[in-house]
Amino acid sequence: MRPVVPAITRFPVADAAAGPYAIAAGPDGALWFTLVHAGAIGRLTTDGRVDRFPLDSASCGPSVITSGPDGALWFTRSRDHRVGRITVTGDVTSFAVPSADCGPFGIAAGADGALWFTQMHTDRIGRVTTDGRVTEFPLPVRGAFPSAITAGPDGALWFTLNQAGAVGRIALDGTATVHPLPTPGAGPVGITCGADGALWFVEIGAGQVGRITTDGEVTEFPLPDRAARPHAITAAPDGTCWLTEWGANRVAAVSPDGGVREYDLPAPGSEPHGLAIGQDGALYVALETGEIVRLTGLS
């Protein structure tokens, strides 16, 4: 039997047309999120205050957001092919990516003090310094659809290749390695660095969670519902990885040994996408239907 969520708080942050998509814990203790269809960035405090910061283009498609090494939040703009930066006081700037129609999507801070991002349409990984200088690195695969990216424990960046069914690694000098996954049609999307020193990722096409060590050894764990369409994943300090089941209206917890616990979300058809652990230790989930939910007391 699926366990009951002990405590959940719902925060309406936008209408369904705005599309809350990705979420990250900010250096100010608030949760910052993208409104992918409205061309805006949102900020949610733990007591429920919501602020909204419009961008310079309503159709720019702000996608994934992360906390940067400079005390600001950085995010990708997948529809106008730029990388954005927003301070905790709401000042916004953005930087163009040289490759046309590249579709930046995933973004993460690297060990070198720069931000690294994926380019879905050009099979490249980009790097942007905090003063806006962009470098691009081509990957050794074509049509791979690079998606999410995270910093690894080895100083490199690790990323998913959705259409290639693989996980990639790029060193800080731009040298890339590709690790094919065992399951055909896996379609990996979200990826995170686990507390165990491995990289954990979700396979939206296969309904599985994967784990890859820094030497490339892959283990896959099927979800109870193989049609759940897992989308995003984040690691908690206790070793648990949390993921959204976009196709099943749930979140799930994966233990280091691959055990899975699932939790239903309160509103049907809520389309859970990004999720993050807040500074208060709660789990925050962005629902594309217009809410962010906070889950506490999970076990």
Kinemage of the C-alpha trace (Angstrom):
@kinemage 1
@onewidth
@group {chain A} dominant
@subgroup {mainchain}
@vectorlist {calphas} color= white
{ca met a 1} P 0.000 0.000 0.000
{ca arg a 2} L 1.276 3.453 -0.868
{ca pro a 3} L 2.044 5.483 2.278
{ca val a 4} L -0.018 8.577 3.080
{ca val a 5} L 1.743 11.952 2.979
{ca pro a 6} L 1.829 13.068 6.642
{ca ala a 7} L 1.788 16.837 5.986
{ca ile a 8} L 1.365 18.880 2.832
{ca thr a 9} L 0.961 22.604 2.246
{ca arg a 10} L -0.276 23.990 -1.060
{ca phe a 11} L 0.890 27.374 -2.301
{ca pro a 12} L -0.927 28.788 -5.338
{ca val a 13} L 1.784 30.729 -7.210
{ca ala a 14} L 0.343 31.218 -10.713
{ca asp a 15} L -2.435 30.110 -12.972
{ca ala a 16} L -2.088 26.951 -15.012
{ca ala a 17} L -1.192 28.931 -18.134
{ca ala a 18} L 2.010 30.224 -16.479
{ca gly a 19} L 3.442 26.766 -15.895
{ca pro a 20} L 5.614 26.523 -12.738
{ca tyr a 21} L 8.327 24.198 -13.987
{ca ala a 22} L 11.679 24.054 -12.165
{ca ile a 23} L 12.513 25.066 -8.608
{ca ala a 24} L 15.688 25.642 -6.594
{ca ala a 25} L 16.586 26.661 -3.062
{ca gly a 26} L 18.072 30.153 -3.082
{ca pro a 27} L 20.827 31.594 -0.897
{ca asp a 28} L 18.208 33.790 0.796
{ca gly a 29} L 16.283 30.840 2.217
{ca ala a 30} L 13.461 31.180 -0.314
{ca leu a 31} L 12.470 28.869 -3.168
{ca trp a 32} L 12.960 30.246 -6.674
{ca phe a 33} L 11.047 28.826 -9.622
{ca thr a 34} L 10.559 29.295 -13.342
{ca leu a 35} L 7.260 30.162 -15.010
{ca val a 36} L 8.016 28.589 -18.350
{ca his a 37} L 4.946 29.775 -20.238
{ca ala a 38} L 4.782 33.269 -18.727
{ca gly a 39} L 8.388 34.394 -19.152
{ca ala a 40} L 8.909 35.091 -15.454
{ca ile a 41} L 10.791 33.956 -12.368
{ca gly a 42} L 8.996 33.442 -9.060
{ca arg a 43} L 10.105 33.510 -5.443
{ca leu a 44} L 8.325 31.700 -2.607
{ca thr a 45} L 9.176 32.146 1.058
{ca thr a 46} L 8.626 29.332 3.520
{ca asp a 47} L 5.724 31.287 5.055
{ca gly a 48} L 3.962 31.511 1.692
{ca arg a 49} L 4.813 34.940 0.307
{ca val a 50} L 5.043 34.929 -3.498
{ca asp a 51} L 6.915 37.474 -5.616
{ca arg a 52} L 6.999 37.447 -9.394
{ca phe a 53} L 9.692 38.962 -11.625
{ca pro a 54} L 8.780 39.352 -15.316
{ca leu a 55} L 11.593 38.841 -17.805
{ca asp a 56} L 12.253 40.969 -20.868
{ca ser a 57} L 10.435 38.488 -23.112
{ca ala a 58} L 7.199 36.729 -22.199
{ca ser a 59} L 8.024 33.949 -24.647
{ca cys a 60} L 11.650 33.275 -23.645
{ca gly a 61} L 10.803 29.968 -21.948
{ca pro a 62} L 12.647 30.053 -18.601
{ca ser a 63} L 13.307 26.387 -17.910
{ca val a 64} L 15.741 25.110 -15.264
{ca ile a 65} L 17.028 27.274 -12.408
{ca thr a 66} L 19.925 26.809 -9.992
{ca ser a 67} L 21.750 28.691 -7.284
{ca gly a 68} L 24.998 30.179 -8.585
{ca pro a 69} L 28.381 30.657 -6.919
{ca asp a 70} L 27.908 34.452 -6.958
{ca gly a 71} L 24.861 34.568 -4.686
{ca ala a 72} L 22.418 34.907 -7.601
{ca leu a 73} L 20.085 32.429 -9.315
{ca trp a 74} L 20.900 31.318 -12.869
{ca phe a 75} L 18.419 29.879 -15.334
{ca thr a 76} L 18.124 28.775 -18.931
{ca arg a 77} L 15.867 30.422 -21.516
{ca ser a 78} L 15.149 27.584 -23.906
{ca arg a 79} L 13.023 29.509 -26.422
{ca asp a 80} L 15.205 32.559 -27.045
{ca his a 81} L 18.502 30.717 -26.487
{ca arg a 82} L 19.925 32.745 -23.638
{ca val a 83} L 21.124 32.135 -20.081
{ca gly a 84} L 19.596 34.350 -17.403
{ca arg a 85} L 20.709 35.603 -14.014
{ca ile a 86} L 18.526 37.054 -11.261
{ca thr a 87} L 19.712 38.491 -7.962
{ca val a 88} L 17.831 37.853 -4.737
{ca thr a 89} L 16.501 41.424 -5.014
{ca gly a 90} L 15.059 40.727 -8.474
{ca asp a 91} L 17.591 42.378 -10.816
{ca val a 92} L 17.685 40.404 -14.075
{ca thr a 93} L 20.310 40.122 -16.816
{ca ser a 94} L 20.802 37.582 -19.589
{ca phe a 95} L 23.516 36.404 -21.964
{ca ala a 96} L 23.164 35.123 -25.513
{ca val a 97} L 24.506 31.698 -26.440
{ca pro a 98} L 26.565 31.833 -29.664
{ca ser a 99} L 25.013 28.752 -31.317
{ca ala a 100} L 21.730 29.659 -32.996
{ca asp a 101} L 18.550 27.862 -31.897
{ca cys a 102} L 20.504 25.824 -29.353
{ca gly a 103} L 17.736 25.374 -26.767
{ca pro a 104} L 19.561 25.673 -23.439
{ca phe a 105} L 17.850 23.586 -20.772
{ca gly a 106} L 19.692 22.062 -17.793
{ca ile a 107} L 22.051 24.236 -15.738
{ca ala a 108} L 24.338 23.642 -12.764
{ca ala a 109} L 27.215 25.346 -10.998
{ca gly a 110} L 30.584 23.739 -11.642
{ca ala a 111} L 33.613 23.323 -9.414
{ca asp a 112} L 35.371 26.023 -11.451
{ca gly a 113} L 32.988 28.787 -10.359
{ca ala a 114} L 31.151 28.898 -13.704
{ca leu a 115} L 27.683 27.719 -14.722
{ca trp a 116} L 27.422 24.772 -17.106
{ca phe a 117} L 24.352 24.149 -19.244
{ca thr a 118} L 23.016 21.718 -21.833
{ca gln a 119} L 21.968 22.621 -25.367
{ca met a 120} L 19.115 20.357 -26.442
{ca his a 121} L 19.241 21.102 -30.165
{ca thr a 122} L 22.962 21.372 -30.929
{ca asp a 123} L 24.545 18.463 -29.018
{ca arg a 124} L 26.732 20.823 -27.035
{ca ile a 125} L 27.475 21.662 -23.434
{ca gly a 126} L 27.877 25.342 -22.638
{ca arg a 127} L 29.827 27.137 -19.935
{ca val a 128} L 29.124 30.697 -18.801
{ca thr a 129} L 31.224 32.646 -16.339
{ca thr a 130} L 29.543 34.856 -13.766
{ca asp a 131} L 30.455 37.891 -15.882
{ca gly a 132} L 28.710 36.398 -18.930
{ca arg a 133} L 31.462 34.881 -21.092
{ca val a 134} L 30.136 31.785 -22.899
{ca thr a 135} L 32.152 28.826 -24.182
{ca glu a 136} L 30.651 25.810 -25.988
{ca phe a 137} L 31.885 22.231 -26.176
{ca pro a 138} L 30.601 19.815 -28.867
{ca leu a 139} L 29.674 16.286 -27.776
{ca pro a 140} L 30.779 13.101 -29.573
{ca val a 141} L 27.164 12.121 -30.368
{ca arg a 142} L 24.494 13.550 -32.659
{ca gly a 143} L 20.767 13.914 -32.087
{ca ala a 144} L 21.300 13.073 -28.412
{ca phe a 145} L 19.136 15.843 -26.852
{ca pro a 146} L 21.277 16.779 -23.817
{ca ser a 147} L 18.860 17.463 -20.966
{ca ala a 148} L 19.624 17.836 -17.240
{ca ile a 149} L 23.098 18.442 -15.802
{ca thr a 150} L 24.650 18.316 -12.330
{ca ala a 151} L 28.046 18.698 -10.706
{ca gly a 152} L 29.654 15.373 -9.857
{ca pro a 153} L 31.828 14.444 -6.885
{ca asp a 154} L 34.816 14.099 -9.228
{ca gly a 155} L 34.875 17.769 -10.243
{ca ala a 156} L 33.266 17.062 -13.625
{ca leu a 157} L 29.721 17.766 -14.835
{ca trp a 158} L 27.359 14.857 -15.510
{ca phe a 159} L 24.363 15.102 -17.821
{ca thr a 160} L 21.633 13.040 -19.437
{ca leu a 161} L 21.335 12.396 -23.166
{ca asn a 162} L 17.620 11.840 -23.552
{ca gln a 163} L 17.457 10.627 -27.158
{ca ala a 164} L 20.763 8.750 -27.051
{ca gly a 165} L 19.783 6.719 -23.987
{ca ala a 166} L 23.003 7.622 -22.230
{ca val a 167} L 24.626 9.596 -19.431
{ca gly a 168} L 27.540 11.865 -20.242
{ca arg a 169} L 30.458 13.335 -18.329
{ca ile a 170} L 32.339 16.489 -19.248
{ca ala a 171} L 35.560 17.501 -17.556
{ca leu a 172} L 36.342 21.136 -16.872
{ca asp a 173} L 38.616 21.182 -19.912
{ca gly a 174} L 35.694 20.157 -22.142
{ca thr a 175} L 36.640 16.495 -22.619
{ca ala a 176} L 33.419 14.474 -22.848
{ca thr a 177} L 32.675 10.781 -22.251
{ca val a 178} L 29.390 9.017 -23.000
{ca his a 179} L 28.046 6.012 -21.053
{ca pro a 180} L 25.196 4.156 -22.842
{ca leu a 181} L 22.420 2.812 -20.611
{ca pro a 182} L 21.442 -0.880 -20.574
{ca thr a 183} L 17.708 -0.345 -21.182
{ca pro a 184} L 16.610 0.545 -24.734
{ca gly a 185} L 14.406 3.632 -24.920
{ca ala a 186} L 15.328 4.723 -21.388
{ca gly a 187} L 15.012 8.444 -22.191
{ca pro a 188} L 16.933 9.806 -19.179
{ca val a 189} L 15.999 13.328 -18.034
{ca gly a 190} L 16.732 14.460 -14.460
{ca ile a 191} L 20.098 13.813 -12.795
{ca thr a 192} L 21.553 14.627 -9.374
{ca cys a 193} L 24.616 13.867 -7.287
{ca gly a 194} L 23.725 11.496 -4.466
{ca ala a 195} L 25.094 11.491 -0.940
{ca asp a 196} L 26.748 8.147 -1.762
{ca gly a 197} L 29.121 9.731 -4.288
{ca ala a 198} L 27.279 8.354 -7.329
{ca leu a 199} L 25.038 10.089 -9.860
{ca trp a 200} L 21.328 9.261 -9.767
{ca phe a 201} L 19.019 9.848 -12.714
{ca val a 202} L 15.512 9.053 -13.916
{ca glu a 203} L 14.455 7.280 -17.108
{ca ile a 204} L 11.202 8.810 -18.299
{ca gly a 205} L 10.851 6.313 -21.136
{ca ala a 206} L 11.442 3.167 -19.086
{ca gly a 207} L 9.931 4.065 -15.712
{ca gln a 208} L 13.188 3.494 -13.876
{ca val a 209} L 15.709 5.173 -11.621
{ca gly a 210} L 19.369 4.771 -12.526
{ca arg a 211} L 22.614 5.059 -10.610
{ca ile a 212} L 25.996 5.539 -12.246
{ca thr a 213} L 29.336 5.580 -10.472
{ca thr a 214} L 32.101 7.936 -11.522
{ca asp a 215} L 33.815 5.028 -13.296
{ca gly a 216} L 30.705 4.388 -15.394
{ca glu a 217} L 29.059 1.415 -13.687
{ca val a 218} L 25.276 1.614 -14.163
{ca thr a 219} L 22.539 0.081 -12.008
{ca glu a 220} L 18.843 0.475 -12.801
{ca phe a 221} L 15.882 0.193 -10.423
{ca pro a 222} L 12.370 -0.216 -11.922
{ca leu a 223} L 9.629 1.875 -10.361
{ca pro a 224} L 6.484 0.078 -9.155
{ca asp a 225} L 4.578 1.902 -11.906
{ca arg a 226} L 6.627 1.671 -15.102
{ca ala a 227} L 4.281 4.172 -16.771
{ca ala a 228} L 4.905 6.864 -14.115
{ca arg a 229} L 7.091 9.029 -16.422
{ca pro a 230} L 9.727 10.093 -13.851
{ca his a 231} L 10.983 13.563 -14.724
{ca ala a 232} L 13.183 15.331 -12.151
{ca ile a 233} L 15.316 14.091 -9.263
{ca thr a 234} L 17.083 15.709 -6.324
{ca ala a 235} L 19.222 14.343 -3.505
{ca ala a 236} L 18.576 14.807 0.216
{ca pro a 237} L 21.410 14.863 2.770
{ca asp a 238} L 20.241 11.586 4.337
{ca gly a 239} L 21.002 9.634 1.153
{ca thr a 240} L 17.443 9.567 -0.170
{ca cys a 241} L 16.792 10.758 -3.706
{ca trp a 242} L 13.400 12.312 -4.427
{ca leu a 243} L 11.817 12.287 -7.862
{ca thr a 244} L 8.650 13.446 -9.571
{ca glu a 245} L 6.387 10.974 -11.355
{ca trp a 246} L 4.972 13.334 -13.938
{ca gly a 247} L 2.648 10.769 -15.504
{ca ala a 248} L 1.273 9.449 -12.219
{ca asn a 249} L 0.730 12.574 -10.074
{ca arg a 250} L 3.166 11.405 -7.417
{ca val a 251} L 6.555 11.958 -5.886
{ca ala a 252} L 8.761 9.052 -4.901
{ca ala a 253} L 11.688 8.484 -2.561
{ca val a 254} L 14.505 6.144 -3.572
{ca ser a 255} L 16.835 4.795 -0.905
{ca pro a 256} L 20.531 4.082 -1.601
{ca asp a 257} L 19.724 0.388 -2.093
{ca gly a 258} L 17.047 1.160 -4.698
{ca gly a 259} L 13.975 0.787 -2.492
{ca val a 260} L 11.069 3.006 -3.573
{ca arg a 261} L 8.324 4.732 -1.545
{ca glu a 262} L 5.639 6.670 -3.413
{ca tyr a 263} L 3.399 9.535 -2.281
{ca asp a 264} L 0.275 10.773 -4.035
{ca leu a 265} L -0.109 14.498 -4.622
{ca pro a 266} L -3.366 16.107 -3.437
{ca ala a 267} L -4.669 17.551 -6.714
{ca pro a 268} L -5.328 15.246 -9.666
{ca gly a 269} L -3.501 15.903 -12.921
{ca ser a 270} L -1.128 18.392 -11.309
{ca glu a 271} L 1.839 17.619 -13.614
{ca pro a 272} L 4.725 17.621 -11.106
{ca his a 273} L 8.019 18.698 -12.646
{ca gly a 274} L 10.923 20.187 -10.680
{ca leu a 275} L 11.572 19.610 -7.002
{ca ala a 276} L 14.041 20.833 -4.396
{ca ile a 277} L 14.953 20.427 -0.749
{ca gly a 278} L 14.457 23.760 1.039
{ca gln a 279} L 16.696 25.158 3.746
{ca asp a 280} L 13.927 24.146 6.166
{ca gly a 281} L 14.457 20.493 5.185
{ca ala a 282} L 11.061 20.179 3.477
{ca leu a 283} L 10.519 18.934 -0.058
{ca tyr a 284} L 9.092 21.498 -2.491
{ca val a 285} L 7.524 20.400 -5.765
{ca ala a 286} L 6.551 22.609 -8.716
{ca leu a 287} L 3.215 21.672 -10.274
{ca glu a 288} L 2.626 22.930 -13.795
{ca thr a 289} L -1.038 23.498 -12.953
{ca gly a 290} L -0.043 26.547 -10.893
{ca glu a 291} L 1.002 25.446 -7.410
{ca ile a 292} L 4.068 24.654 -5.374
{ca val a 293} L 3.533 22.079 -2.665
{ca arg a 294} L 5.613 21.546 0.458
{ca leu a 295} L 5.860 18.033 1.869
{ca thr a 296} L 7.038 17.454 5.427
{ca gly a 297} L 7.113 14.538 7.836
{ca leu a 298} L 7.923 12.029 5.114
{ca ser a 299} L 9.201 8.623 6.200
